């Protein structure tokens, strides 16, 4: 898994997480083709899509992510169920 950071000449940077099993070097080679495009490009990952003008890109950084930094799916805490209390009623005569 890789994190892609795209620094723009003006404005905020764009951050994407790529879930594909592509090595860092392969991804860099693939992304370097953006600089040769004169029009608009679309970058897609499984969870995000970005339309970007390559002439606005200042630099691209790719970081490898460890399995520890992956998004964790949290499960809701279990609900506390009230204890069932049995009432014992006895007749006293």
Helices and strands as residue ranges (DSSP letters): E 2-8, E 14-18, H 24-32, G 33-36, E 40-44, E 49-53, G 54-56, E 57-64, G 67-69
